[in-house]
Amino acid sequence: MAIGERIHHFRLLRGFTQKYLGKMLGFDDKQADVRIAQYEKGSRSPKEKYLNALAEIFEVSPHALSVPDIDSYVGLIHTLFAIEDLYGLYVSEIDGELCLRLDKSKRTTYVSMFDMLYAWKEQKAKLNNDEITKEEYDQWRYTYPKMEKEKFRADLEALRAKKNAKSQKDTE
């Protein structure tokens, strides 16, 4: 999905018209809908400042807007090849089923990718077990890693509070 399609997707998801979104970006009345239509059709690409502003308006990460062009299977496979080169993700087979695996020899890349994929797996399991809604799952995906960092901070604060409470109890 190209960037224009992602803009279109998030615009509709938020219920914005092209004109409204364009005005939010600071374009005048005459240009607002025209510029957004150009972005969505791919005849124009937003500059980085507009890309960041769009991400802020949509409440998503800029990375959620600038995904690689995977509109074809060939585009998708070349994206996967690039991921293999950069991050060690490769195709394998387990019990006769194809799967994607991480190359453990990549060390720090392996640990980082493992943590991210594990977090994804946990959120997907929560969705499948009806512990979160589809909207909450999408919010997690589209804002990643923001919500993960917030969860980590909250967990850390809870541990600190527990430790402080234990220290106070020990001194009494």
Buried (B, 14 or more C-beta within 10 A) or exposed (E): EBBBBBBBBBBEEEEBEBBBBBBBBEBEEEBBBBBBBBBBEEEBBBEEEBBEBBBEBBEBBBEBBBEBBBEEEEBEEBBBEEBBEEBBBBEEEEEEEEEEEBBEEBEEBBEEBEEBEEBBEEBBEBBEEEEBEEEBBBBBBBBBBBBBEEEEEEEEEEEEEEEEEEEEEEEE
